[in-house]
Amino acid sequence: MNAFSQIPFRRKLRLVILATCMAALTVASVALFALQFHFYKRDYRRDLAAVAQILAEMSTGAITAGLPESTGDILAALKAKPHVTGAFVRVPDSKTAYGEFGSVPPMLTHTDLPDEFSQFDGELVYVRAITDGPDRVGSLYLVSDYRADSLRLHGLYAGILISVLGTSVLVAALVSVKLERFISEPIHNLAETARGIASRGDYSLRARKSAEDEIGEFADSFNHMLNQIESRDLSLRHEIAERVRAEQELQRVDQQLMDASRHAGMAEVATGVLHNVGNVLNSVNVSATLISEKLGIARTEKLEKAARLLLEHNGSLAEFLTHDPKGKLLPGYLVDAAHHLSNERLGAQEELTLLARNIEHIKEIVSMQQSYASVSGVIEILDLATLIDDAVQMNSGAFDRHGVTLRRDYEPVPPVPVDQHKVLQILINIMRNAKYALDEADPSEKRLTISLRKTDEPAIEIAIADNGVGITEDNLTKVFMHGFTTRKNGHGFGLHSGALAAQQMGGRLTAQSLGLGHGATFTLTLPLPADA
């Protein structure tokens, strides 16, 4: 028989009740603090993300104006956010930190992180993309002392939990069961308040203070924390509303600028060239990395050791090779090393050949862009098949990367007088839209068919058909409207400006689709002069 079995029943019952109360109180306290920490962590990150969004949008103008260093004045506003210990801005293809604020880990300014929350050197880092329309112009890095705040919060919660449990043990041992409600009700009230805030997101709720004790002090602290959160929430909502109004005004100005600049269609060609060059540079980087790895693992060091062995036994080489254990293994090792080095040399030669081919590809893309650097608006008599191939070449990198199968169906047509820049603008925009439609639908085979034929009007038709996501019947009447887009990051003026460019050349741009899942066909019709 153990000692517990010898205790009187009444004392056993009292111990069981005390243990039950303690267990229930422990579970409730831990659950409450876990819930509070969850909301603290969530709201902490939301606050950091909201601040990053505002600063990123404010930095867009400085970066697009070519003055990234002026973002320091913008980031100086983080003085009002003591939990943000550091921040800086980086632009693409640069390892320089602009507008640096506060304390930033030195290696962070040279490290690329994804657009999300990350842990770096023990710090919480949030990266926010700085965009100008559909283009990414930079990245905003925010460093937060979340770890210190989290440790303090854990310490606070642990201290409160220990105090509550200790007080509960003392009260449960000295006070009758009738006083239980004075302990459970305040905790229950705090839990109900927390659940109400979690379910409705209403930070105006307050915990009811039932007594001037530790739990009452905790309720006061909890309500004080809610006051701060509500104040910050209202401040953020006000800031966001101001930003929305500013964005609406900016969008109005942007629309005016887009209307005034729609004749500059060759900007699309330049963007395509940059994308293609970037794709080829990826291949160049891979080839260079492979060559570096092959050279890095060469067995030259071991060959030097073998040569030193031969040199050390220069006078008794025959005896060394026939009797010494190391000497017997040396010829086989030399043959194996020579074979290995030969394979490494062949692999390096293959990568160098591929590297040269990619560099030549970059030269061809740049040369093609230079050939189209003349002033827009000049009417020339051009071969449309060649012009289509040039547009395809400028998008070839994207087609290869996304696995698009291209099919050409050209009929013999006479040269026509057109503005080559406007035609390229239209074709490149349609090809890119087709690529996005194929990515969204993701069929087993991504097909893009380009047709060229002469009609009875007389006119020349260039049709670009894909088996992508397709267009609904309602959207067929809207695709050429200014600002209309179905893409998440689309700007909605590419097809509109293309339709205007076609009209300026006396032609038209039309769209056909049988609905969602049936692909789409865009047709550019250009008039053919009678003397042609």
C-alpha positions as CSV (number, residue, x, y, z in Angstrom):
1,M,0.0,0.0,0.0
2,N,1.3,3.4,-0.9
3,A,1.1,6.6,1.2
4,F,-1.7,8.1,-0.9
5,S,-4.1,5.2,0.0
6,Q,-3.6,5.9,3.7
7,I,-4.9,9.5,3.4
8,P,-8.5,10.0,4.6
9,F,-11.2,10.2,1.9
10,R,-12.1,13.8,2.7
11,R,-8.5,14.9,2.3
12,K,-8.2,12.8,-0.9
13,L,-11.3,14.5,-2.2
14,R,-9.9,18.0,-1.3
15,L,-6.6,17.1,-3.1
16,V,-8.5,15.9,-6.2
17,I,-10.6,19.0,-6.3
18,L,-7.5,21.2,-5.8
19,A,-5.6,19.3,-8.6
20,T,-8.7,19.5,-10.9
21,C,-9.0,23.3,-10.3
22,M,-5.3,23.8,-10.9
23,A,-5.3,21.7,-14.0
24,A,-8.3,23.6,-15.4
25,L,-6.8,27.0,-14.5
26,T,-3.5,26.0,-16.0
27,V,-5.1,25.0,-19.3
28,A,-7.2,28.1,-19.4
29,S,-4.3,30.4,-18.7
30,V,-2.0,28.7,-21.3
31,A,-4.8,28.8,-23.9
32,L,-5.4,32.5,-23.2
33,F,-1.8,33.5,-23.4
34,A,-1.2,31.4,-26.5
35,L,-4.2,33.1,-28.1
36,Q,-2.9,36.5,-27.1
37,F,0.6,35.7,-28.5
38,H,-1.0,34.5,-31.7
39,F,-2.8,37.7,-32.2
40,Y,0.2,39.7,-31.1
41,K,2.3,37.9,-33.7
42,R,-0.4,38.3,-36.4
43,D,-1.0,42.0,-35.6
44,Y,2.7,42.6,-35.4
45,R,3.3,41.3,-38.9
46,R,0.2,43.0,-40.2
47,D,1.4,46.3,-38.8
48,L,4.9,45.7,-40.3
49,A,3.4,44.7,-43.7
50,A,1.1,47.8,-43.7
51,V,4.0,50.1,-43.0
52,A,6.1,48.4,-45.7
53,Q,3.2,48.8,-48.2
54,I,3.0,52.6,-47.5
55,L,6.7,53.1,-47.6
56,A,7.0,51.1,-50.8
57,E,4.3,53.1,-52.6
58,M,5.9,56.4,-51.4
59,S,9.3,55.2,-52.7
60,T,8.1,54.4,-56.2
61,G,8.3,58.0,-57.4
62,A,11.9,58.5,-56.1
63,I,13.1,55.3,-57.7
64,T,11.4,55.8,-61.1
65,A,12.8,59.3,-61.1
66,G,16.3,57.8,-60.8
67,L,16.9,59.1,-57.3
68,P,16.8,56.0,-55.0
69,E,19.1,57.7,-52.5
70,S,16.3,60.2,-51.7
71,T,14.3,57.3,-50.2
72,G,16.2,58.0,-47.0
73,D,13.8,60.9,-46.2
74,I,10.9,58.5,-46.7
75,L,12.4,55.8,-44.5
76,A,13.1,58.4,-41.8
77,A,9.4,58.2,-41.0
78,L,10.2,54.9,-39.3
79,K,11.3,56.8,-36.2
80,A,7.6,56.6,-35.2
81,K,7.8,52.8,-35.3
82,P,10.3,51.8,-32.5
83,H,9.9,48.1,-33.3
84,V,11.5,48.7,-36.7
85,T,15.2,48.8,-36.1
86,G,16.4,49.1,-39.7
87,A,15.4,49.6,-43.3
88,F,16.8,50.2,-46.7
89,V,15.9,50.1,-50.4
90,R,17.5,48.1,-53.2
91,V,17.0,48.4,-56.9
92,P,17.2,45.5,-59.4
93,D,20.7,44.4,-60.5
94,S,22.3,46.3,-57.6
95,K,23.7,45.2,-54.3
96,T,23.7,48.8,-53.0
97,A,21.5,49.8,-50.1
98,Y,19.8,53.1,-50.5
99,G,18.1,55.3,-47.9
100,E,19.5,53.1,-45.1
101,F,17.8,53.6,-41.8
102,G,18.7,52.4,-38.3
103,S,20.7,49.3,-37.7
104,V,20.9,46.8,-40.6
105,P,22.9,43.5,-40.6
106,P,25.9,44.1,-43.0
107,M,25.3,40.9,-44.9
108,L,21.6,41.6,-45.4
109,T,22.3,44.4,-47.9
110,H,24.0,41.8,-50.2
111,T,21.4,39.0,-49.7
112,D,18.3,38.4,-51.9
113,L,15.3,37.4,-49.9
114,P,11.8,36.5,-51.1
115,D,8.9,39.0,-50.9
116,E,7.7,37.8,-47.5
117,F,8.7,37.5,-43.8
118,S,12.1,35.8,-43.3
119,Q,14.5,35.2,-40.5
120,F,18.0,36.6,-41.1
121,D,20.7,36.4,-38.5
122,G,18.1,36.1,-35.8
123,E,16.2,39.2,-37.0
124,L,12.7,39.3,-38.5
125,V,13.0,40.7,-42.1
126,Y,10.1,41.7,-44.3
127,V,10.7,42.3,-48.0
128,R,8.2,44.3,-50.0
129,A,8.3,44.8,-53.8
130,I,8.4,48.4,-55.0
131,T,6.4,48.4,-58.3
132,D,5.6,50.9,-60.9
133,G,2.5,49.5,-62.6
134,P,3.4,46.0,-63.7
135,D,7.1,46.5,-63.4
136,R,9.2,45.9,-60.3
137,V,11.5,48.9,-59.7
138,G,13.0,47.9,-56.3
139,S,12.7,46.1,-53.0
140,L,12.1,47.5,-49.5
141,Y,13.7,45.7,-46.6
142,L,12.4,46.2,-43.1
143,V,14.3,44.8,-40.1
144,S,12.3,44.3,-36.8
145,D,13.4,43.5,-33.3
146,Y,10.6,41.0,-33.1
147,R,12.8,38.5,-31.3
148,A,13.4,40.9,-28.3
149,D,9.7,41.8,-28.2
150,S,8.8,38.2,-28.4
151,L,11.1,37.3,-25.5
152,R,9.7,40.1,-23.4
153,L,6.2,39.0,-24.2
154,H,7.1,35.4,-23.4
155,G,8.6,36.6,-20.1
156,L,5.6,38.7,-19.4
157,Y,3.2,35.8,-20.1
158,A,5.4,33.4,-18.1
159,G,5.5,35.7,-15.2
160,I,1.8,36.3,-15.3
161,L,1.1,32.6,-15.6
162,I,3.4,31.7,-12.6
163,S,1.8,34.5,-10.5
164,V,-1.7,33.3,-11.4
165,L,-0.9,29.7,-10.6
166,G,0.8,30.5,-7.4
167,T,-2.0,32.7,-6.3
168,S,-4.5,30.0,-7.3
169,V,-2.7,27.4,-5.2
170,L,-2.7,29.6,-2.2
171,V,-6.3,30.7,-2.6
172,A,-7.5,27.2,-3.3
173,A,-5.8,25.9,-0.1
174,L,-7.1,28.6,2.2
175,V,-10.5,29.7,0.7
176,S,-13.6,27.6,0.4
177,V,-15.0,26.3,-2.9
178,K,-17.7,29.1,-2.7
179,L,-15.1,31.7,-3.6
180,E,-14.2,29.9,-6.8
181,R,-16.3,32.3,-9.0
182,F,-14.2,35.3,-7.9
183,I,-11.2,33.6,-9.6
184,S,-12.8,32.0,-12.6
185,E,-15.1,34.9,-13.7
186,P,-12.3,37.5,-14.4
187,I,-10.3,34.9,-16.4
188,H,-13.5,33.9,-18.2
189,N,-14.2,37.6,-18.9
190,L,-10.7,38.1,-20.4
191,A,-11.1,35.0,-22.5
192,E,-14.5,36.1,-23.8
193,T,-13.1,39.5,-24.6
194,A,-10.2,37.9,-26.5
195,R,-12.5,35.6,-28.4
196,G,-14.8,38.5,-29.2
197,I,-11.9,40.5,-30.6
198,A,-10.7,37.5,-32.6
199,S,-14.1,36.7,-34.1
200,R,-15.3,40.2,-34.9
201,G,-12.0,42.1,-35.1
202,D,-13.6,44.8,-32.9
203,Y,-10.8,46.4,-30.9
204,S,-13.3,48.6,-29.0
205,L,-14.2,45.7,-26.7
206,R,-12.8,46.0,-23.2
207,A,-12.4,43.4,-20.4
208,R,-14.6,44.0,-17.3
209,K,-12.6,44.6,-14.1
210,S,-14.2,42.8,-11.2
211,A,-11.7,43.4,-8.4
212,E,-8.6,45.3,-7.4
213,D,-6.3,42.3,-7.4
214,E,-3.7,40.8,-9.7
215,I,-6.3,39.7,-12.2
216,G,-7.8,43.2,-12.1
217,E,-4.3,44.6,-12.8
218,F,-4.0,42.2,-15.6
219,A,-7.4,43.3,-17.0
220,D,-6.2,46.9,-16.8
221,S,-3.0,46.0,-18.7
222,F,-5.1,44.1,-21.2
223,N,-7.4,47.0,-21.7
224,H,-4.5,49.4,-22.0
225,M,-3.0,47.1,-24.6
226,L,-6.3,47.1,-26.5
227,N,-6.4,50.9,-26.3
228,Q,-3.0,51.1,-28.0
229,I,-4.0,48.5,-30.6
230,E,-7.2,50.4,-31.4
231,S,-5.3,53.6,-31.7
232,R,-2.8,52.1,-34.0
233,D,-5.5,50.4,-36.0
234,L,-7.4,53.7,-36.5
235,S,-4.2,55.5,-37.4
236,L,-3.3,52.8,-40.0
237,R,-6.8,53.0,-41.4
238,H,-6.5,56.7,-41.7
239,E,-3.1,56.4,-43.4
240,I,-4.5,53.7,-45.8
241,A,-7.5,55.9,-46.7
242,E,-5.1,58.8,-47.5
243,R,-3.0,56.5,-49.6
244,V,-6.1,55.2,-51.4
245,R,-7.1,58.8,-52.2
246,A,-3.5,59.6,-53.4
247,E,-3.5,56.4,-55.5
248,Q,-6.8,57.4,-57.1
249,E,-5.4,60.8,-58.0
250,L,-2.2,59.1,-59.3
251,Q,-4.3,56.7,-61.4
252,R,-6.1,59.7,-63.0
253,V,-2.8,61.3,-63.8
254,D,-1.4,58.0,-65.1
255,Q,-4.4,57.6,-67.4
256,Q,-3.7,61.0,-68.9
257,L,-0.1,60.1,-69.4
258,M,-0.9,56.8,-71.0
259,D,-3.3,58.5,-73.4
260,A,-0.5,61.0,-74.3
261,S,2.2,58.3,-74.6
262,R,0.3,55.5,-76.4
263,H,2.2,56.4,-79.6
264,A,5.5,55.2,-77.9
265,G,4.7,51.5,-78.6
266,M,8.3,50.6,-79.1
267,A,8.8,50.7,-75.3
268,E,7.1,47.2,-75.5
269,V,9.8,46.1,-77.9
270,A,12.6,47.3,-75.5
271,T,10.9,45.5,-72.6
272,G,10.8,42.3,-74.7
273,V,14.5,42.7,-75.5
274,L,15.4,43.1,-71.9
275,H,13.4,40.0,-70.9
276,N,15.1,38.0,-73.7
277,V,18.5,39.2,-72.7
278,G,17.8,38.3,-69.1
279,N,16.7,34.8,-70.1
280,V,19.9,34.2,-72.1
281,L,21.9,35.6,-69.2
282,N,20.4,33.0,-67.0
283,S,21.8,30.3,-69.3
284,V,25.2,32.1,-69.4
285,N,25.3,32.2,-65.6
286,V,24.5,28.4,-65.5
287,S,27.3,27.6,-68.0
288,A,29.8,29.8,-66.1
289,T,28.8,28.1,-62.8
290,L,29.3,24.7,-64.3
291,I,32.7,25.6,-65.7
292,S,33.8,27.0,-62.4
293,E,32.6,23.8,-60.6
294,K,34.4,21.6,-63.1
295,L,37.6,23.5,-62.7
296,G,37.2,23.6,-58.9
297,I,37.2,19.8,-58.6
298,A,40.1,19.1,-60.9
299,R,42.6,16.5,-59.5
300,T,45.7,18.7,-60.1
301,E,46.7,18.5,-56.4
302,K,46.8,14.7,-56.4
303,L,48.7,14.7,-59.7
304,E,51.3,17.0,-58.1
305,K,51.6,14.5,-55.2
306,A,52.1,11.7,-57.8
307,A,54.8,13.7,-59.6
308,R,56.6,14.3,-56.3
309,L,56.6,10.6,-55.6
310,L,58.2,10.0,-59.0
311,L,60.7,12.7,-58.4
312,E,61.6,11.4,-54.9
313,H,62.4,7.9,-56.5
314,N,64.1,9.2,-59.6
315,G,67.2,7.1,-59.1
316,S,65.3,3.9,-58.3
317,L,62.1,4.4,-60.3
318,A,61.9,0.8,-61.6
319,E,62.3,-0.7,-58.1
320,F,59.7,1.8,-56.7
321,L,57.1,0.9,-59.4
322,T,57.6,-2.9,-59.0
323,H,58.1,-3.4,-55.3
324,D,56.8,-0.4,-53.4
325,P,53.0,-0.7,-52.6
326,K,52.5,3.0,-53.5
327,G,54.5,2.6,-56.6
328,K,52.4,-0.4,-57.8
329,L,49.2,1.7,-57.5
330,L,50.8,4.8,-59.2
331,P,50.4,3.8,-62.9
332,G,46.7,2.9,-62.5
333,Y,46.1,6.1,-60.6
334,L,47.8,8.2,-63.4
335,V,45.6,6.5,-66.0
336,D,42.5,7.1,-64.0
337,A,43.4,10.8,-63.3
338,A,44.2,11.3,-67.0
339,H,40.8,9.9,-68.0
340,H,39.1,12.1,-65.4
341,L,40.9,15.2,-66.5
342,S,40.0,14.4,-70.1
343,N,36.3,14.1,-69.3
344,E,36.5,17.4,-67.3
345,R,38.1,19.1,-70.3
346,L,35.5,17.8,-72.7
347,G,32.7,19.0,-70.4
348,A,34.3,22.4,-70.0
349,Q,34.6,22.7,-73.8
350,E,30.9,21.8,-74.2
351,E,29.9,24.5,-71.6
352,L,32.2,27.0,-73.3
353,T,30.6,26.3,-76.7
354,L,27.1,26.8,-75.1
355,L,28.3,29.9,-73.4
356,A,29.6,31.4,-76.7
357,R,26.3,30.5,-78.4
358,N,24.3,32.3,-75.7
359,I,26.5,35.4,-75.9
360,E,26.0,35.4,-79.7
361,H,22.3,35.2,-79.0
362,I,22.5,38.3,-76.9
363,K,24.4,40.1,-79.6
364,E,21.6,39.2,-82.1
365,I,18.9,40.5,-79.8
366,V,20.7,43.8,-79.3
367,S,21.5,44.1,-83.0
368,M,17.8,43.5,-83.9
369,Q,16.8,46.2,-81.3
370,Q,19.3,48.6,-82.9
371,S,17.8,48.0,-86.3
372,Y,14.4,49.2,-85.0
373,A,15.8,52.3,-83.3
374,S,14.5,54.7,-86.0
375,V,11.8,57.3,-85.4
376,S,8.3,56.0,-85.1
377,G,5.6,57.2,-87.5
378,V,7.6,56.5,-90.7
379,I,5.7,54.5,-93.3
380,E,7.8,51.9,-95.0
381,I,7.1,49.1,-97.5
382,L,7.9,46.0,-95.5
383,D,7.7,42.2,-95.7
384,L,5.2,41.2,-93.0
385,A,6.6,37.7,-92.6
386,T,10.0,39.1,-91.6
387,L,8.4,41.6,-89.2
388,I,6.4,38.7,-87.6
389,D,9.6,36.7,-87.2
390,D,11.3,39.6,-85.6
391,A,8.5,39.9,-83.0
392,V,8.7,36.1,-82.4
393,Q,12.5,36.4,-81.9
394,M,12.0,39.1,-79.3
395,N,9.6,36.8,-77.4
396,S,11.5,33.6,-78.0
397,G,13.1,33.5,-74.5
398,A,9.7,33.7,-72.8
399,F,8.3,31.0,-75.2
400,D,11.1,28.6,-74.5
401,R,11.0,29.2,-70.7
402,H,7.2,28.5,-70.6
403,G,7.3,25.6,-73.0
404,V,5.2,27.2,-75.8
405,T,5.1,25.3,-79.1
406,L,5.1,27.8,-82.0
407,R,3.6,27.0,-85.4
408,R,3.8,29.3,-88.4
409,D,1.4,29.3,-91.3
410,Y,2.5,31.9,-93.8
411,E,1.0,32.4,-97.3
412,P,2.8,34.4,-99.9
413,V,1.7,38.0,-99.5
414,P,3.1,41.2,-101.1
415,P,5.0,43.8,-99.1
416,V,2.7,46.5,-97.6
417,P,3.3,50.1,-96.5
418,V,3.1,50.2,-92.7
419,D,4.7,51.8,-89.6
420,Q,7.0,49.0,-88.5
421,H,7.0,50.2,-84.8
422,K,3.2,50.1,-84.5
423,V,3.0,46.7,-86.1
424,L,5.7,45.4,-83.7
425,Q,3.9,47.0,-80.8
426,I,0.7,45.2,-81.7
427,L,2.2,41.8,-82.4
428,I,4.4,41.7,-79.3
429,N,1.5,42.7,-77.0
430,I,-0.7,39.9,-78.5
431,M,2.0,37.3,-78.2
432,R,2.6,38.2,-74.5
433,N,-1.1,38.1,-73.8
434,A,-1.2,34.7,-75.4
435,K,1.7,33.5,-73.3
436,Y,-0.1,34.6,-70.1
437,A,-3.3,32.9,-71.2
438,L,-1.4,29.6,-71.9
439,D,0.2,29.8,-68.4
440,E,-3.2,30.4,-66.7
441,A,-4.8,27.5,-68.6
442,D,-1.7,25.3,-68.4
443,P,-2.8,22.7,-71.1
444,S,-0.8,19.6,-71.7
445,E,0.6,21.2,-74.9
446,K,0.9,25.0,-75.1
447,R,0.3,25.9,-78.7
448,L,0.6,29.2,-80.4
449,T,-0.2,29.5,-84.1
450,I,0.6,32.5,-86.3
451,S,-1.1,32.8,-89.7
452,L,-0.5,35.2,-92.5
453,R,-2.8,35.4,-95.5
454,K,-4.3,37.7,-98.1
455,T,-8.1,38.4,-98.0
456,D,-10.6,39.5,-100.7
457,E,-11.0,43.0,-99.3
458,P,-8.1,43.4,-100.4
459,A,-6.2,43.3,-97.1
460,I,-3.6,41.3,-95.2
461,E,-4.5,39.4,-92.1
462,I,-2.1,38.3,-89.3
463,A,-3.9,35.9,-86.9
464,I,-2.4,34.8,-83.6
465,A,-4.3,31.9,-82.0
466,D,-3.6,30.1,-78.7
467,N,-5.2,27.2,-76.8
468,G,-5.1,29.1,-73.5
469,V,-7.8,30.1,-71.0
470,G,-10.0,31.8,-73.6
471,I,-12.3,34.9,-73.3
472,T,-15.9,35.0,-72.1
473,E,-18.6,36.4,-74.4
474,D,-19.1,39.5,-72.1
475,N,-15.4,40.2,-72.0
476,L,-15.1,40.0,-75.8
477,T,-16.8,43.4,-76.0
478,K,-14.5,44.9,-73.4
479,V,-11.0,43.7,-74.2
480,F,-10.1,46.8,-76.2
481,M,-11.5,49.2,-73.7
482,H,-9.0,51.5,-72.0
483,G,-8.1,50.1,-68.5
484,F,-9.9,46.8,-68.9
485,T,-7.9,43.7,-67.9
486,T,-8.5,40.2,-66.5
487,R,-4.9,39.7,-65.3
488,K,-4.1,40.4,-61.7
489,N,-1.0,42.5,-62.5
490,G,-2.3,43.8,-65.9
491,H,-2.5,47.5,-66.7
492,G,-5.3,47.4,-69.3
493,F,-4.0,49.7,-72.0
494,G,-1.9,47.3,-74.2
495,L,-4.8,46.1,-76.4
496,H,-6.4,49.5,-76.3
497,S,-3.3,51.2,-77.7
498,G,-2.9,48.3,-80.2
499,A,-6.4,48.9,-81.5
500,L,-5.7,52.6,-81.8
501,A,-2.4,51.9,-83.7
502,A,-4.2,49.6,-86.1
503,Q,-6.9,52.3,-86.8
504,Q,-4.1,54.9,-87.4
505,M,-2.7,52.6,-90.1
506,G,-6.2,52.2,-91.7
507,G,-6.6,48.7,-90.4
508,R,-8.3,47.0,-87.4
509,L,-7.6,44.6,-84.5
510,T,-10.3,42.1,-83.6
511,A,-10.7,39.2,-81.1
512,Q,-12.5,35.9,-81.3
513,S,-13.1,33.1,-78.7
514,L,-15.6,30.4,-78.1
515,G,-15.5,31.0,-74.3
516,L,-13.4,29.9,-71.3
517,G,-11.2,26.9,-72.0
518,H,-11.4,27.3,-75.8
519,G,-8.4,29.6,-76.4
520,A,-8.6,32.9,-78.3
521,T,-7.5,34.4,-81.7
522,F,-6.5,38.0,-82.2
523,T,-6.4,39.2,-85.9
524,L,-4.6,42.3,-87.2
525,T,-6.0,43.4,-90.6
526,L,-3.9,45.8,-92.6
527,P,-5.2,47.4,-95.9
528,L,-3.5,46.4,-99.1
529,P,-3.1,49.3,-101.7
530,A,-4.8,48.8,-105.0
531,D,-1.5,49.0,-106.9
532,A,0.0,46.2,-104.8
